Amino acid sequence: MEYDAVVIGAGPSGSFCAKTMAEGGLRVLLVEKKQEIGAPVRCAEGVGKEDFLELVDVDRRWISVEIEGAVIYAPDGTKITMSREHSGNEVGYVLERKIFDRHLAEEAAKAGAEIMVKTRAIGLLKEGNKIKGVKLSRMGEIFEVESNLVIGADGVESLVGRWAGINTALKPNDVESCAQYLVKGIDVKPYCEFYLGSRFAPGGYAWVFPKGRDMANVGLGVLGKYSGEKKPIEYLNEFLEFRCPEAKVVELIVGAVPVAMPVEPMVADGLMLVGDAAHLADPITGGGILNGMDSGRIAGKVAIEAKRRDDFSAGFLKRYEKEFMEKHGKIFKRNYFIKEKLMGMSDEEISEIFRALKDVNIEDLSVFGLIKEMFRKNPKILFELRKYFL
């Protein structure tokens, strides 16, 4: 079995990369370890509308709710409401990921990619340091696939990356342990809710994302260094009792989300990492759908050119990393800096700032405007932050 590229993982980043490469004429194999693409859902399913529309033509079948704005709660309950335009890149649409992920895989297949589900990558094929393909396991059968290029889209702490010698491990300060319920019988408006503070989510936040028909994703992320104090599911049960005690649980998902700087390097000879495998989730929100899809698009374009030049060296594939970081790198550095500073603020400090902002015209205040206001009492932090907004 021979292909130009093998993609490990059929989430949004992997499927989008496979589609891009197949449209460029490459012979592509897309591998997914689960038997059903899109299930189980692994996130709160929120995306920013404008950036999302730059990547896809929206099909209403995979839009659950169109969001009008965000409500952010301080630890003491003080709230600030923002319009969608000022609410950040997780507010715009709440997706039906089971439908959306399958749609992206279908688009990859339509473009010519071959898909194997219930198939697990168990190693890389190498000649010296050069990657020549992957070893796969499918329903008890182990076989090899030769390929000039392997795309690792296999999530947090990517095994594909490790096999290639890339360090994908995360420090406790750079990973959120998450738990989420899909619940029914909850009173929600078309606003995403965010709850700050150590009571429910130390080092992270709790959320309520409406799904329509009195349903919502209710979840939270706890920073890794705090996750040993209490399990995320225990925090989630307490939050559910606080926010919607009458709601009925329909589904439960758990997982880890990187809130780190991107992996460096993101490439090796014959290999590129995309999406969560390259730690491309937003360091503040943990949202990774849009960054993941864009990384897949860029990697796919570079793969097409690599095939044309017959050059799959790390030196050439570095163009993917360079283009992605030129577009997104400054935002990552800014948001990672903000995440680190926010972790140093107490619940009372955050609540005090929210109370002072209650009378501000919030409609004109963006998420980062809010953050600048939160740091205003510390001129040193504001001075350090200034370069990220220039």
N, C-alpha and C positions, 0 to 999 in steps of 0.2 A: 504494500500500500504506500503510495507516494503522493505527497501534496506539496504545494508551494508554501503553505502555512497551516499550522495547527493551532487553534485557539482553545485554551483550557478554561472553561467556565462560560456559561451562557446567560450571565446577567446582562444588564444594559451595556456595560462597557465591552464585554466580550462579543455579544451579538452585533453591536454597532460596528466594532472593528471587523468582524467577519463579513458583514454586509459591505462595508467600504472596500475591502480587499477583493471580494467576489465581483463587485461592480467594476473593478479595475482589471478584471480578467484573470485573477489568480485562482488556482485550484485550492480551495479552503475546506478544512475539516473543523467543525465546531463540536467540542466535547463537553458534555454536562454529566456530572456524577449522579444527580437526582434523576428519577424516572419521569418527572414532570417539570418542565421549565416554568419558572415563575412561582412555584410553591415549594416550601412555605415562604411567605413574604418576610423580608428581613429588615424592613425599615418603616418609618412613619408615613412614607409615600408622598411627601410634599416636595414640590418643585416650584421655582420662580417662573412666572408666566413668560416674560419677555425672553429670557435665555432659553427656555424650553422651545419656544416657537422658532428660534434660530436653528434648532437641530432637527425638528420634526414638523410635519403637518399634522395637526391635532385631529384625532378621531374621537368623537364623543363617547365611543364605547369604552375607552379606557380612561375617561375622566369621571371620577366619583363626585367631586364637588369643586366648583370654582370659588376660590376664597376671596373675601373682600378686604381682609386686613388681619392684624394680629393684636392680641391682648397679652401684655407681659405683666406678671405679678411679682412684686418684691416679696421677700420673706415675711414681712409683716402684713401682707395682703394688699398693700397699695398697688393700684394698677395703672398702666399707661396703655392707651389704645392707639394703634398706628394704622394708616391706610396701607393697602397692598403695595403701592409703589414705594413705600418707605420701610417695608417690613423685612427686607432681606431676601436671600435667594432660596428660601424654603417655602415661601408663601406665594401662592398663585393658583396652583391646582393641587388637589389631592388625588393621586392616581389610584387606579385599580391595578396594582402591580402584577397580579396573576394574569390579567389580560394584556397589559402593556408589555411585559417581558416576553410573553409568547408571541405577540405581534412583531417585536424586533427580531426574534428568532425566525419567524415566518418570512420576514423581509430578507433576512440573510439567505434563507433557503431559496426564495424567489430569485435572488441575485445569482444563485448558482452554488452556494455553499452546501456541503453535506453535513448532516447533523447526526451525532450519536448520543443518545441519552443512556442513563444508567451505565455510564462508562467512566472509569476513574483513571487518571494519570498516576502511574506508580514510579516513574523515573524518566530521566532524559537519556537519549542515545548520544554518545559523544565519540569523536575521534580526537584524542588529546583534549584540548580545551574547546574544541569546536563542536557545537551542538548540531546533530544530524537528524534529530527527530525525537519521538517520545515512545515510552513503553506504556501500554494501556491494559486495563483489566475490565472485561465486560462479561458479567454473568458467569464467572468462573473461568473464562478463557483469557489468557494473557497473550498479547500480540504486539508487534512493533510497527510503528508508522514512520517512514522516512519523510523528512521535511527540511527545507532550508531555513525555516523560521518557526519559532514557537512563541506564541503570545500567552503570557501568564495573566489570566483574568480570574484567578482562583481565590480572591478575597484576602482578608486580613492575615498577616504572617504567611504569605504565599509560599507553599512548598516548591512550586516551580521556580520562584526566585531563589530559594535556598539551594536547590539542586544546582543552580547556575553559579552559586558562590556569592549571591547578593544577600546582604544582611537585612531581612525583613522583620526582625524581632522588634517589639514595641516596649518602651519603658512604661512602668505603672502610671507615670504622669501623662502618657500619650495615648491611652486607650480607655474607652468608656465601656463598661459592662452594662448592657441594655436589656430591658424586659418590657414587653408590650402586650396589652390585651386588646382585642377587638371586642367592643361591648355593644349591647343593644339596650335601649331603654334609657338613653341619656339625653338631656336637654342641651342642644348645641345650636349655635348660630353659625353662619358662614365665616367664622373667624378662627384662626389657629391660636391656641392658648399655650403660653409658656410660663412655668412656675420656677422661680429661682430660689436658692437657699438650701441649707444643709438638712433641713427637716425631711425633705422627700428625696433629694438627689445631691448629696455632697459632691462638689467638684463638677457637677453637670446641671441638668434641669429636667423637670417633668413636663409633659406635653399632653394636649388634647387636640387631635386633628379630626374634624368632622368628616364623616363618610356618607352623610345623607340618611334619610329614613330612620331617624333617631338612633343612629349608630356612629361610633367614633373609634379611632385608634387612641388608646390611653396608655402612655408609656413613660419611661424615664431612662436616663443614662447616669451611671455613677462612675466617677473617675477611678481608674484602677487602684490607685493607692488607698482608696477608702473602701473598696469592695469587700475587704476581709472583715470589716466591722459588722456588716449586716448584708445578707444576700440581696441583690437587686429585686428579686421577686418579693421579698419582705417589705422593702421600701414601696414597691408598686402596690401591694395590697393595702398598705396604709394610705397611700395617695388615693386609691380607688374609694376607700371608705370615706375619705375627706371630700373628694370632688363629686362622686356620683354613687352613693351607697346602694341605691335601688337598681343600678344597672346590672345586667346579666352578661357574664363572660361567654363569648362565642369561640374565641381562639386565643392562644398564647404563643408568643415567639420570644426567643432569647438569642443573644449574640453579642459580638464585640464590634466596636466601631473605632477606627483610628482617628485621633485628634492630634496629629503629628505633622511635622514637615514631610514633604514627599521623600520617598526612598531615593537614595543617591549611591550608586548610579541606578537608573531605571532600565538600563540595557546591558546586555552582554553579547558576545559573539553569537549571532543567530537567535537572539531572544529580546523581547520587550515586555515590560510589565505595565498593565493598565488598570484603572479603577482602584478599588481598595487594595489590590495586590501591590500597588505603588504608593499606598497611603495618601490617596488624593481626595479624601473627604475633608470638608471644611473644618478647620481646627476649633472653631467656636460652636457651630451648630451640629457638626457630625454628618451633615447632609452630603451625599456623594454621587447622586444620580447624574446630575448635569456635568460635573467634572469628569466622572467616569465615561460618559458618552463622548465628551469632547476628546478625552485622551484616546479613546478607541478610534475616533475619526482621524485624529492626527497620526496615530500609529499606523492605521490602515493606509493613509496616503504615503507615508515613508516606506512602508512595505512594498507598495506598488513600484516606487522608484528604485528600491533595492533590487527587486526582481528584474527591472529593466536594465540595471547596471550590473547585475549578477554580483552584487556586493552586499553581503549580510553581516559584515564585520561590525563590532561594537562601535568602531570609529564612524562608520556611515550611519548606523541606527541611532547614534547620539543626536542626529537631527530631530528626531521625535522629542527627546527630552528637552532639547534647546528650544524648540518651538512652543512646547507646552509651558515651559517655565517663563519664556518671554511674555506669554499671554497671561498666565495665572500666578507666576512666582511672587510678584510684589504683594498680591492679595494674601497669599499663603503666609508670607513673612509678617504682614500686618496682623492677620487674624491669629497667628500663633503667639505673637507678642501680646495681643489683647487677652487671649486665653490665659497665658501665664500670669498676667497682672490681675485679672479678675479672680483667679484662684487665691490670691493673697488678700482679698477683701472679705471682711466679716459680714455676716447677715445684717447686722445693725448698720454698717456703713452703706450697704446697698439700699436698705430700706430708707435711710435718711436722705439719700440722693433722690430716690423716687418721690418721697414726700415733698422735696423741694421743687420737683419738676411737675407736680400736679397741675399747676396753673400755667405751664408753658403751652404754647400753641403746638400740640403734638403732631398735628397734621403736616407741619413743615419740618418735623424732626425725624431724621432717618435713624436706623439702628445704630449707625456709627456716630451720628450726632448725639444720640443718647449715651453711647459709650464715652464720647469726649466729655459730655457733661458729668459722667460718673467719675472721670479722672481729673476734672477741673480743680479739685481741691489739692491735687498733688502736682505741682508745676513740673517736677522732674519727669514724671511719667508722661505728661502732656508734651514736654519737649522731645522725649524719646519717640513718642507716637507721631509727632509732626511729620517726620520724613516719609511715613507710610501714606500720608494723605496728599503729598505734593504730586 
